[in-house]
Amino acid sequence: MEEKFCGVWGQMREEFLKEKEPELYKSLVERGKLEEYLTNYQVAYSNRAEKMSEKLSEERGVTEELYQNDPLEWILQSEKIQEDIRAKLAEEIQK
């Protein structure tokens, strides 16, 4: 069976299921529901990541104005926000 790319969040969840919930993983595979399950995870967590990014950017002052005045700082802060989001969501996915 060929695996399909389901995005970073779906892949994280799949790894979690394989390691920590093998019976659920096996059941999803046997019922042909794994791809749908992982795709739903990917969509949900992509949406959460986008909303979190917007909120954190606003809270931290990572704005278009910052980009215009100090593009390097904007890049550094944007990367930090993405790292924080990845860490937070990865923690949730592993539950």
Chimera marker file (.cmm) of the C-alpha trace (Angstrom):
<marker_set name="trace">
<marker id="1" x="0.000" y="0.000" z="0.000" r="1" g="1" b="0" radius="0.5"/>
<marker id="2" x="1.455" y="3.333" z="-1.058" r="1" g="1" b="0" radius="0.5"/>
<marker id="3" x="1.577" y="6.016" z="1.635" r="1" g="1" b="0" radius="0.5"/>
<marker id="4" x="0.330" y="9.438" z="0.658" r="1" g="1" b="0" radius="0.5"/>
<marker id="5" x="1.747" y="12.676" z="1.952" r="1" g="1" b="0" radius="0.5"/>
<marker id="6" x="-0.677" y="14.132" z="4.465" r="1" g="1" b="0" radius="0.5"/>
<marker id="7" x="1.302" y="17.158" z="5.684" r="1" g="1" b="0" radius="0.5"/>
<marker id="8" x="3.478" y="17.791" z="8.685" r="1" g="1" b="0" radius="0.5"/>
<marker id="9" x="0.654" y="17.624" z="11.245" r="1" g="1" b="0" radius="0.5"/>
<marker id="10" x="-0.779" y="14.442" z="9.777" r="1" g="1" b="0" radius="0.5"/>
<marker id="11" x="2.669" y="12.864" z="9.697" r="1" g="1" b="0" radius="0.5"/>
<marker id="12" x="3.256" y="13.773" z="13.344" r="1" g="1" b="0" radius="0.5"/>
<marker id="13" x="-0.037" y="12.168" z="14.282" r="1" g="1" b="0" radius="0.5"/>
<marker id="14" x="0.695" y="9.069" z="12.241" r="1" g="1" b="0" radius="0.5"/>
<marker id="15" x="4.048" y="8.613" z="14.002" r="1" g="1" b="0" radius="0.5"/>
<marker id="16" x="2.328" y="9.037" z="17.363" r="1" g="1" b="0" radius="0.5"/>
<marker id="17" x="-0.288" y="6.432" z="16.484" r="1" g="1" b="0" radius="0.5"/>
<marker id="18" x="2.343" y="3.961" z="15.286" r="1" g="1" b="0" radius="0.5"/>
<marker id="19" x="4.367" y="4.351" z="18.481" r="1" g="1" b="0" radius="0.5"/>
<marker id="20" x="1.746" y="4.930" z="21.190" r="1" g="1" b="0" radius="0.5"/>
<marker id="21" x="-1.577" y="3.718" z="19.785" r="1" g="1" b="0" radius="0.5"/>
<marker id="22" x="-0.713" y="0.796" z="17.519" r="1" g="1" b="0" radius="0.5"/>
<marker id="23" x="-4.146" y="-0.826" z="17.861" r="1" g="1" b="0" radius="0.5"/>
<marker id="24" x="-5.909" y="2.344" z="16.715" r="1" g="1" b="0" radius="0.5"/>
<marker id="25" x="-3.407" y="2.726" z="13.891" r="1" g="1" b="0" radius="0.5"/>
<marker id="26" x="-3.972" y="-0.882" z="12.791" r="1" g="1" b="0" radius="0.5"/>
<marker id="27" x="-7.737" y="-0.431" z="12.952" r="1" g="1" b="0" radius="0.5"/>
<marker id="28" x="-7.626" y="2.721" z="10.823" r="1" g="1" b="0" radius="0.5"/>
<marker id="29" x="-5.447" y="0.978" z="8.243" r="1" g="1" b="0" radius="0.5"/>
<marker id="30" x="-7.638" y="-2.134" z="8.144" r="1" g="1" b="0" radius="0.5"/>
<marker id="31" x="-10.815" y="-0.084" z="7.725" r="1" g="1" b="0" radius="0.5"/>
<marker id="32" x="-9.212" y="2.086" z="5.039" r="1" g="1" b="0" radius="0.5"/>
<marker id="33" x="-9.711" y="5.193" z="7.181" r="1" g="1" b="0" radius="0.5"/>
<marker id="34" x="-6.111" y="6.199" z="7.923" r="1" g="1" b="0" radius="0.5"/>
<marker id="35" x="-5.746" y="8.671" z="5.055" r="1" g="1" b="0" radius="0.5"/>
<marker id="36" x="-9.039" y="10.383" z="5.906" r="1" g="1" b="0" radius="0.5"/>
<marker id="37" x="-8.119" y="10.520" z="9.603" r="1" g="1" b="0" radius="0.5"/>
<marker id="38" x="-4.690" y="12.028" z="8.899" r="1" g="1" b="0" radius="0.5"/>
<marker id="39" x="-6.065" y="14.463" z="6.332" r="1" g="1" b="0" radius="0.5"/>
<marker id="40" x="-8.604" y="15.703" z="8.882" r="1" g="1" b="0" radius="0.5"/>
<marker id="41" x="-5.789" y="16.161" z="11.394" r="1" g="1" b="0" radius="0.5"/>
<marker id="42" x="-3.748" y="18.056" z="8.827" r="1" g="1" b="0" radius="0.5"/>
<marker id="43" x="-6.600" y="20.394" z="7.954" r="1" g="1" b="0" radius="0.5"/>
<marker id="44" x="-7.552" y="21.053" z="11.562" r="1" g="1" b="0" radius="0.5"/>
<marker id="45" x="-4.010" y="21.712" z="12.724" r="1" g="1" b="0" radius="0.5"/>
<marker id="46" x="-3.124" y="23.819" z="9.679" r="1" g="1" b="0" radius="0.5"/>
<marker id="47" x="-6.095" y="26.024" z="10.510" r="1" g="1" b="0" radius="0.5"/>
<marker id="48" x="-5.047" y="26.211" z="14.162" r="1" g="1" b="0" radius="0.5"/>
<marker id="49" x="-1.469" y="27.062" z="13.189" r="1" g="1" b="0" radius="0.5"/>
<marker id="50" x="-2.662" y="29.868" z="10.921" r="1" g="1" b="0" radius="0.5"/>
<marker id="51" x="-4.897" y="31.367" z="13.611" r="1" g="1" b="0" radius="0.5"/>
<marker id="52" x="-2.149" y="31.053" z="16.211" r="1" g="1" b="0" radius="0.5"/>
<marker id="53" x="0.306" y="32.740" z="13.846" r="1" g="1" b="0" radius="0.5"/>
<marker id="54" x="-2.041" y="35.671" z="13.302" r="1" g="1" b="0" radius="0.5"/>
<marker id="55" x="-2.652" y="36.045" z="17.036" r="1" g="1" b="0" radius="0.5"/>
<marker id="56" x="0.993" y="35.747" z="18.065" r="1" g="1" b="0" radius="0.5"/>
<marker id="57" x="2.119" y="38.107" z="15.306" r="1" g="1" b="0" radius="0.5"/>
<marker id="58" x="-0.312" y="40.712" z="16.556" r="1" g="1" b="0" radius="0.5"/>
<marker id="59" x="0.634" y="40.160" z="20.212" r="1" g="1" b="0" radius="0.5"/>
<marker id="60" x="4.357" y="40.344" z="19.469" r="1" g="1" b="0" radius="0.5"/>
<marker id="61" x="4.186" y="43.287" z="17.097" r="1" g="1" b="0" radius="0.5"/>
<marker id="62" x="5.296" y="41.331" z="14.053" r="1" g="1" b="0" radius="0.5"/>
<marker id="63" x="3.514" y="43.583" z="11.599" r="1" g="1" b="0" radius="0.5"/>
<marker id="64" x="3.876" y="44.963" z="8.112" r="1" g="1" b="0" radius="0.5"/>
<marker id="65" x="5.312" y="48.095" z="9.727" r="1" g="1" b="0" radius="0.5"/>
<marker id="66" x="8.058" y="46.045" z="11.382" r="1" g="1" b="0" radius="0.5"/>
<marker id="67" x="8.726" y="44.384" z="8.046" r="1" g="1" b="0" radius="0.5"/>
<marker id="68" x="9.122" y="47.761" z="6.369" r="1" g="1" b="0" radius="0.5"/>
<marker id="69" x="11.354" y="49.165" z="9.122" r="1" g="1" b="0" radius="0.5"/>
<marker id="70" x="13.442" y="46.108" z="10.005" r="1" g="1" b="0" radius="0.5"/>
<marker id="71" x="12.989" y="43.141" z="7.647" r="1" g="1" b="0" radius="0.5"/>
<marker id="72" x="15.626" y="41.033" z="9.388" r="1" g="1" b="0" radius="0.5"/>
<marker id="73" x="13.929" y="41.427" z="12.768" r="1" g="1" b="0" radius="0.5"/>
<marker id="74" x="10.588" y="40.619" z="11.128" r="1" g="1" b="0" radius="0.5"/>
<marker id="75" x="12.062" y="37.396" z="9.718" r="1" g="1" b="0" radius="0.5"/>
<marker id="76" x="13.626" y="36.424" z="13.048" r="1" g="1" b="0" radius="0.5"/>
<marker id="77" x="10.410" y="37.078" z="14.960" r="1" g="1" b="0" radius="0.5"/>
<marker id="78" x="8.298" y="35.289" z="12.356" r="1" g="1" b="0" radius="0.5"/>
<marker id="79" x="10.546" y="32.226" z="12.566" r="1" g="1" b="0" radius="0.5"/>
<marker id="80" x="10.339" y="32.282" z="16.367" r="1" g="1" b="0" radius="0.5"/>
<marker id="81" x="6.550" y="32.380" z="16.166" r="1" g="1" b="0" radius="0.5"/>
<marker id="82" x="6.533" y="29.385" z="13.801" r="1" g="1" b="0" radius="0.5"/>
<marker id="83" x="8.881" y="27.465" z="16.128" r="1" g="1" b="0" radius="0.5"/>
<marker id="84" x="6.612" y="28.198" z="19.094" r="1" g="1" b="0" radius="0.5"/>
<marker id="85" x="3.555" y="27.075" z="17.158" r="1" g="1" b="0" radius="0.5"/>
<marker id="86" x="5.234" y="23.860" z="15.991" r="1" g="1" b="0" radius="0.5"/>
<marker id="87" x="6.265" y="23.031" z="19.553" r="1" g="1" b="0" radius="0.5"/>
<marker id="88" x="2.814" y="23.731" z="21.004" r="1" g="1" b="0" radius="0.5"/>
<marker id="89" x="0.896" y="21.822" z="18.354" r="1" g="1" b="0" radius="0.5"/>
<marker id="90" x="3.349" y="18.919" z="18.307" r="1" g="1" b="0" radius="0.5"/>
<marker id="91" x="2.784" y="18.560" z="22.036" r="1" g="1" b="0" radius="0.5"/>
<marker id="92" x="-0.984" y="18.444" z="21.496" r="1" g="1" b="0" radius="0.5"/>
<marker id="93" x="-0.723" y="15.939" z="18.643" r="1" g="1" b="0" radius="0.5"/>
<marker id="94" x="1.277" y="13.599" z="20.858" r="1" g="1" b="0" radius="0.5"/>
<marker id="95" x="-1.616" y="13.220" z="23.315" r="1" g="1" b="0" radius="0.5"/>
<link id1="1" id2="2" r="1" g="1" b="0" radius="0.2"/>
<link id1="2" id2="3" r="1" g="1" b="0" radius="0.2"/>
<link id1="3" id2="4" r="1" g="1" b="0" radius="0.2"/>
<link id1="4" id2="5" r="1" g="1" b="0" radius="0.2"/>
<link id1="5" id2="6" r="1" g="1" b="0" radius="0.2"/>
<link id1="6" id2="7" r="1" g="1" b="0" radius="0.2"/>
<link id1="7" id2="8" r="1" g="1" b="0" radius="0.2"/>
<link id1="8" id2="9" r="1" g="1" b="0" radius="0.2"/>
<link id1="9" id2="10" r="1" g="1" b="0" radius="0.2"/>
<link id1="10" id2="11" r="1" g="1" b="0" radius="0.2"/>
<link id1="11" id2="12" r="1" g="1" b="0" radius="0.2"/>
<link id1="12" id2="13" r="1" g="1" b="0" radius="0.2"/>
<link id1="13" id2="14" r="1" g="1" b="0" radius="0.2"/>
<link id1="14" id2="15" r="1" g="1" b="0" radius="0.2"/>
<link id1="15" id2="16" r="1" g="1" b="0" radius="0.2"/>
<link id1="16" id2="17" r="1" g="1" b="0" radius="0.2"/>
<link id1="17" id2="18" r="1" g="1" b="0" radius="0.2"/>
<link id1="18" id2="19" r="1" g="1" b="0" radius="0.2"/>
<link id1="19" id2="20" r="1" g="1" b="0" radius="0.2"/>
<link id1="20" id2="21" r="1" g="1" b="0" radius="0.2"/>
<link id1="21" id2="22" r="1" g="1" b="0" radius="0.2"/>
<link id1="22" id2="23" r="1" g="1" b="0" radius="0.2"/>
<link id1="23" id2="24" r="1" g="1" b="0" radius="0.2"/>
<link id1="24" id2="25" r="1" g="1" b="0" radius="0.2"/>
<link id1="25" id2="26" r="1" g="1" b="0" radius="0.2"/>
<link id1="26" id2="27" r="1" g="1" b="0" radius="0.2"/>
<link id1="27" id2="28" r="1" g="1" b="0" radius="0.2"/>
<link id1="28" id2="29" r="1" g="1" b="0" radius="0.2"/>
<link id1="29" id2="30" r="1" g="1" b="0" radius="0.2"/>
<link id1="30" id2="31" r="1" g="1" b="0" radius="0.2"/>
<link id1="31" id2="32" r="1" g="1" b="0" radius="0.2"/>
<link id1="32" id2="33" r="1" g="1" b="0" radius="0.2"/>
<link id1="33" id2="34" r="1" g="1" b="0" radius="0.2"/>
<link id1="34" id2="35" r="1" g="1" b="0" radius="0.2"/>
<link id1="35" id2="36" r="1" g="1" b="0" radius="0.2"/>
<link id1="36" id2="37" r="1" g="1" b="0" radius="0.2"/>
<link id1="37" id2="38" r="1" g="1" b="0" radius="0.2"/>
<link id1="38" id2="39" r="1" g="1" b="0" radius="0.2"/>
<link id1="39" id2="40" r="1" g="1" b="0" radius="0.2"/>
<link id1="40" id2="41" r="1" g="1" b="0" radius="0.2"/>
<link id1="41" id2="42" r="1" g="1" b="0" radius="0.2"/>
<link id1="42" id2="43" r="1" g="1" b="0" radius="0.2"/>
<link id1="43" id2="44" r="1" g="1" b="0" radius="0.2"/>
<link id1="44" id2="45" r="1" g="1" b="0" radius="0.2"/>
<link id1="45" id2="46" r="1" g="1" b="0" radius="0.2"/>
<link id1="46" id2="47" r="1" g="1" b="0" radius="0.2"/>
<link id1="47" id2="48" r="1" g="1" b="0" radius="0.2"/>
<link id1="48" id2="49" r="1" g="1" b="0" radius="0.2"/>
<link id1="49" id2="50" r="1" g="1" b="0" radius="0.2"/>
<link id1="50" id2="51" r="1" g="1" b="0" radius="0.2"/>
<link id1="51" id2="52" r="1" g="1" b="0" radius="0.2"/>
<link id1="52" id2="53" r="1" g="1" b="0" radius="0.2"/>
<link id1="53" id2="54" r="1" g="1" b="0" radius="0.2"/>
<link id1="54" id2="55" r="1" g="1" b="0" radius="0.2"/>
<link id1="55" id2="56" r="1" g="1" b="0" radius="0.2"/>
<link id1="56" id2="57" r="1" g="1" b="0" radius="0.2"/>
<link id1="57" id2="58" r="1" g="1" b="0" radius="0.2"/>
<link id1="58" id2="59" r="1" g="1" b="0" radius="0.2"/>
<link id1="59" id2="60" r="1" g="1" b="0" radius="0.2"/>
<link id1="60" id2="61" r="1" g="1" b="0" radius="0.2"/>
<link id1="61" id2="62" r="1" g="1" b="0" radius="0.2"/>
<link id1="62" id2="63" r="1" g="1" b="0" radius="0.2"/>
<link id1="63" id2="64" r="1" g="1" b="0" radius="0.2"/>
<link id1="64" id2="65" r="1" g="1" b="0" radius="0.2"/>
<link id1="65" id2="66" r="1" g="1" b="0" radius="0.2"/>
<link id1="66" id2="67" r="1" g="1" b="0" radius="0.2"/>
<link id1="67" id2="68" r="1" g="1" b="0" radius="0.2"/>
<link id1="68" id2="69" r="1" g="1" b="0" radius="0.2"/>
<link id1="69" id2="70" r="1" g="1" b="0" radius="0.2"/>
<link id1="70" id2="71" r="1" g="1" b="0" radius="0.2"/>
<link id1="71" id2="72" r="1" g="1" b="0" radius="0.2"/>
<link id1="72" id2="73" r="1" g="1" b="0" radius="0.2"/>
<link id1="73" id2="74" r="1" g="1" b="0" radius="0.2"/>
<link id1="74" id2="75" r="1" g="1" b="0" radius="0.2"/>
<link id1="75" id2="76" r="1" g="1" b="0" radius="0.2"/>
<link id1="76" id2="77" r="1" g="1" b="0" radius="0.2"/>
<link id1="77" id2="78" r="1" g="1" b="0" radius="0.2"/>
<link id1="78" id2="79" r="1" g="1" b="0" radius="0.2"/>
<link id1="79" id2="80" r="1" g="1" b="0" radius="0.2"/>
<link id1="80" id2="81" r="1" g="1" b="0" radius="0.2"/>
<link id1="81" id2="82" r="1" g="1" b="0" radius="0.2"/>
<link id1="82" id2="83" r="1" g="1" b="0" radius="0.2"/>
<link id1="83" id2="84" r="1" g="1" b="0" radius="0.2"/>
<link id1="84" id2="85" r="1" g="1" b="0" radius="0.2"/>
<link id1="85" id2="86" r="1" g="1" b="0" radius="0.2"/>
<link id1="86" id2="87" r="1" g="1" b="0" radius="0.2"/>
<link id1="87" id2="88" r="1" g="1" b="0" radius="0.2"/>
<link id1="88" id2="89" r="1" g="1" b="0" radius="0.2"/>
<link id1="89" id2="90" r="1" g="1" b="0" radius="0.2"/>
<link id1="90" id2="91" r="1" g="1" b="0" radius="0.2"/>
<link id1="91" id2="92" r="1" g="1" b="0" radius="0.2"/>
<link id1="92" id2="93" r="1" g="1" b="0" radius="0.2"/>
<link id1="93" id2="94" r="1" g="1" b="0" radius="0.2"/>
<link id1="94" id2="95" r="1" g="1" b="0" radius="0.2"/>
</marker_set>
